[in-house]
Amino acid sequence: MDLESGRPFWSVRNGLIRSYPRLQSRIAADVLIVGAGITGALIADELTRAGFQVVVLDRRDVAGGSTSASTALLQYEMDSSLRELQEWCGPEAAKALYWSGLQSIDHLQKLCSELPDSGGFQARPSLYLASSPDDLEDLQKECHARQVDGLPVEFWGESAIRSAFDFSAPGALFSQGGGQVDPYRLTHALLTRVTAGGGRVFDRTPVRDHEANGSGVRFRTERGEVTAQWAIIAAGYESESFLPQPVASLHSTFAFVSDSQSEFPGWHERCLIWETARPYLYLRTTPDGRLLAGGEDTWFRNARVRDRLLPSRIARLEARVRAMFPRIDFAVDYAWAGTFAETKDGLPFIGPHPQCPGLLFAMCYGGNGITFSVLAAAVLREHLQGRKHPLAEWVAFGRPSLDRAARG
């Protein structure tokens, strides 16, 4: 699948950080990870540090698929609200799921501080805007629900927004605990540590076929073969090719990054910004002082249709951002389109599938892909060590929240 088009900023800015070989022999490991994007890298790092022998395969260059197109906003907030999850999962599970987002961002910050390359991690608050007055009541109720659960959020009215930003909105939730990262750099930094710890990484190595038996799995490539006790499928939206039926819907999103700015007038604390409308506009800045905006999502039909839409969708995004920040005189430097997936309840699929022996999945879909990937690393490590993570049942295939979300 063609996962991105245009000129994704992260790969342009960073270039080829490190080269990895193709697999051209028969090797064995405890765990094979299919996918060398940010999800596979976080899992490989977690398992290597836990003492597992890991092999990572990718059909593209490392971080060359959806990771290169990710805008990498790190939010504890999910595409599904806390109140929706309370209805679908129950209040205690919903609280734990939302708190896991904060814990994942804390974990990422600590992890990045340990690496020689921090991956451009920066802590940032987030602003969740009411797109229209009709959204205000639900937003106030959502704020109350989060505050009851102890989450770091406050409600801002229109006057508070006007005093901190160059735009206005009927209301907003202002939350602490978010962040942003360069996912391309972080993926390479993590896999560098994996290889230093004895793991092996091979890119430009497509999987041709695989089989499972009583002793493990065998994955064949064009010139090599990997046998392992388990295989973890962390291939983003291409992971569904390993499943008997699809579990998510595909969409296209569009993004651009500006030229470098010396300052961002009218943008309080350079916070992450998103909104209640669906699809939603989302904004952040980069460590080298650029404005990054995305949105204008549409159903994914094929890559050619998506790519034809790129100029018009970027023009619409640019117009919206200029209206919000009239004092930021920016030019669009790079623009791109990417493919992403959504699940019915906004939660990832992590763990075994009853019809896929020997395989574990890390399908970290939606706007929380990186924080879900941190959760996936913990859930899968626990599974491989013979334990059950407290949130495993709520990210499993066949979880009850899927049917409740579909009915809702």
Secondary structure, DSSP 8 states (H G I E B T S, - for coil): ---EEE--HHHHHH----------SEEEEEEEEE--SHHHHHHHHHHHHTT--EEEE-SSSTT-SHHHH---EE-SS-SS-HHHHHHHH-HHHHHHHHHHHHHHHHHHHHHHHHSSS-TT-EEEEEEEE-SSGGGHHHHHHHHHHHHHTT-SEEEEEHHHHHHHBSS--SEEEEEEEEEE--HHHHHHHHHHHHHHTT-EEE-S--EEEEEEETTEEEEEESS-EEEEEEEEE--GGGGGGGSSS--SEEEEEEEEEEEE-S--TTBGGG-EEEESSSS--EEEE-TTSEEEEEEEEEE---HHHHHHHHHHHHHHHHHHHHHH-TT----EEEEEEEEEEE-TTS--EEEE-TTSTTEEEEE--STTHHHHHHHHHHHHHHHHTT---TTGGGSSTT-HHHHHHHH-
